[in-house]
Amino acid sequence: MLNNYRQQMSCSTESPESSIKICIAMTPEEKREIYRFRYQTYIEEMSKHPEEVDYDSKLLYDEMDEWAVLLYAKVNSEIIATKRVNIGTIADFPKKILGFLSLETFQNFNTEHGERKFAYITKVMIAPAHRSSPVLYLLIAKCYEICCHKHVQFIFGACNFHLLHLYEHLGCRRYCKNFHHSGYGLLAPIVLLIEDIQYFRKVRSPLFRIARNRGVLNTKAIEWFDTMVTNNLPSINSQIIKEEELWSILCKRLNCLPTEAITLLHGLSEAAAKKFLHSCGIVVQCYPEDLITVQGDVSYSYNILISGRLKSLTFHRPIKEYITPGQHFGANGLTEHNKHREDIAAISSAEILVLSGICFQKFHRSHPDIAHKIVQNSISLTRKSYLD
């Protein structure tokens, strides 16, 4: 049945405003092009070191590609983005993925369509020149359409912290503890509920336009999720929290104004600092032994500890020099893409403020004066760190 649906969906859908075509890979040649595009993005550009790499042929693939739906976007004949979705029962997924995503928790939810099916999205990659285009939304929309057809209620994924702001805007929710994936770093599990229409509306998800046209919705999955999952692991959603609320939380955690504790904000007015933090920041909960930065990995965010304690596993420091609330740690990935120089892990439950470089690019266009001051501060801090 899945093969038949692949044939039906393999005809491209085109976005007239950008000439982006979304396709499903059907041939070995198409799949090989995707594997090569993955290698170029993850290995050559991002300097990641996943286990499943064919360095000789410059291809990135693994056993889950054998039963996945491989989506890709192209402009003319050039692949500009790709995404993989695996749809199956809990028995189809490797044990390590069941553990990472806590899939067995979702077995408790009853479904009207026989054996429960889950969707797992991975290998999402976009070429640098198209990361501000609508291509991610087009891929998500196609995936959403496929999962609706297969009666999937939950679409799972995981992302690095700097992408949480983006995925929460699309309609995803955080729901369980982070996990470390070799070659990809510390990841936050996320889930998108197919019929979460009110939530889509609340976070202004572009999926709302599709979801509201699906007719009568079954809200049982949403009610179950809110009762069993959300209440047990609350998080600060970047799309729901208001500027004043985020500012108040940071003041409480830091025991002072963020403009006093966070050197990156020095010289900004309170109003400007609030706008910047709300537009680019997301609060993430970490747990003891979470490895937050990995030496040699490219940074895409600017991280600030706001509660708890962290330590370097690379450079042994006295206890009094452990990273404490208000301090920046790791490489600057907000205004440039530097590589982390040390492994840093949590030694207690901790919260970090992640300032996303992706969000900062958009913020720079809409608030250039504030962004310019942030860039100036980051340059000064970088010079100081090298002198130290």
C-alpha positions, -999 to +999 in steps of 0.1 A: +000+000+000+029+024+008+044+017-026+012+025-043+010+058-024+045+066-033+036+062-069+006+085-064+026+112-046+057+110-068+043+135-092+058+168-082+041+197-065+054+231-075+055+264-056+049+290-084+065+318-065+098+301-062+098+272-087+106+248-060+094+212-067+088+187-039+094+151-050+096+115-036+127+096-046+117+065-066+148+054-084+183+043-071+197+073-090+175+098-071+183+082-038+220+083-045+218+120-053+201+126-019+228+106-001+255+128-019+236+160-010+235+148+027+273+142+026+279+177+012+257+193+038+266+174+070+302+163+064+317+190+041+298+220+053+288+213+090+318+191+099+296+165+116+309+130+121+280+105+120+287+068+120+269+059+088+292+076+063+307+062+030+337+084+028+350+068-003+319+075-024+310+106-004+275+093+005+255+095+038+229+068+043+219+040+067+196+010+071+165+031+077+167+045+042+157+011+029+121+015+041+118+053+043+100+078+021+127+101+009+115+136+000+136+161-018+132+196-032+147+208-064+150+239-085+153+228-121+176+198-118+194+208-086+185+193-052+183+220-027+168+202+003+158+167+016+139+151+044+134+114+054+102+100+070+099+065+083+063+053+090+058+021+109+047+003+140+068+003+171+083-030+161+097-015+129+120+010+147+155+001+161+156-002+199+179+028+203+153+050+186+125+037+208+146+048+238+157+081+224+121+091+215+103+073+244+080+058+217+067+031+241+050+058+261+028+065+231+017+029+229-007+037+256-027+059+233-056+040+216-063+044+179-093+036+158-072+024+128-058-009+141-021-012+150-005+021+159+017+037+133+043+063+141+063+086+118+099+096+124+115+125+105+152+126+101+180+138+078+164+172+072+189+193+052+187+225+032+213+241+009+227+273+024+213+295-004+178+283+003+176+284+041+154+315+040+131+302+013+098+284+019+114+250+012+113+237+048+076+244+050+069+227+016+087+196+028+068+196+061+035+201+043+042+171+021+052+150+050+020+161+069-001+150+039+016+116+037+011+110+074-026+120+072-031+095+044-014+067+066-036+075+097-005+086+117-013+106+148+022+115+160+051+127+138+084+125+158+117+141+153+147+156+171+168+187+165+197+207+179+187+235+202+193+263+178+165+249+156+139+246+184+125+282+177+119+272+141+102+239+148+080+252+175+068+278+150+059+250+126+038+234+153+061+209+170+063+204+208+090+193+231+080+163+252+109+143+268+145+146+279+174+154+255+196+127+241+231+126+226+234+112+192+269+104+180+279+127+152+249+150+157+253+163+192+227+169+219+192+167+205+158+177+218+130+152+209+100+169+193+066+157+182+039+171+159+003+160+165-016+157+133-048+171+145-034+198+168-053+225+150-058+249+180-021+247+189-012+254+152-034+284+154-019+295+187+018+293+174+008+307+140+020+275+123+018+275+085+003+240+088-028+256+102-041+263+067-039+226+058-051+212+091-083+233+093-094+219+059-093+183+071-130+183+082-140+167+115-111+163+138-105+137+165-090+155+195-084+124+216-047+123+208-043+160+218-062+154+251-042+123+258-009+141+251-017+171+272-026+148+302+001+122+299+030+141+285+028+179+286+019+181+323+048+158+332+075+177+313+066+214+309+088+236+287+089+273+279+075+274+243+092+301+223+061+308+202+037+312+232+057+330+258+055+368+257+084+393+258+076+404+294+071+368+306+105+357+292+122+388+307+106+381+341+118+344+340+154+355+331+154+381+359+143+355+384+169+329+373+198+354+371+187+374+402+193+406+383+184+423+350+196+403+320+213+435+307+235+434+338+243+397+339+247+390+301+276+409+286+263+404+251+235+428+260+256+456+275+247+490+260+212+479+249+181+495+263+158+473+283+132+474+254+158+465+228+172+436+250+137+422+255+130+423+218+162+406+209+159+378+235+123+371+226+131+370+189+162+349+190+163+331+224+148+299+237+151+284+272+162+248+272+162+224+301+194+202+305+200+173+328+231+159+346+257+145+321+241+162+291+270+169+267+260+203+255+290+213+233+314+190+216+349+200+207+353+205+169+316+208+162+304+240+144+283+263+166+250+277+154+241+295+186+253+316+214+247+298+247+242+313+282+238+294+314+208+308+334+205+282+361+224+251+374+261+244+368+282+232+338+318+221+336+344+216+309+355+180+302+384+193+281+400+219+303+402+210+340+393+241+360+390+247+398+355+243+412+352+281+416+358+285+378+329+262+368+305+278+344+278+296+365+246+315+357+250+345+334+281+331+317+284+325+280+299+291+271+309+274+238+318+291+205+299+320+191+274+307+165+252+338+166+270+362+144+295+338+128+301+300+127+330+290+149+339+256+161+336+246+198+370+244+215+359+222+244+334+196+256+310+211+281+285+191+301+259+197+328+268+186+363+233+193+376+199+201+363+204+233+343+187+258+321+204+274+292+194+304+270+201+294+234+204+324+211+199+310+176+220+322+147+192+313+123+168+335+141+194+363+143+196+365+105+159+373+104+162+396+134+190+415+117+168+423+087+139+436+108+159+454+136+193+463+121+202+489+148+198+464+177+215+437+157+245+459+149+251+465+186+249+428+193+275+422+165+298+449+180+295+433+215+302+398+201+334+410+184+346+427+216+339+395+236+357+373+210+388+396+212+387+395+250+384+357+251+415+353+229+434+377+251+424+357+281 
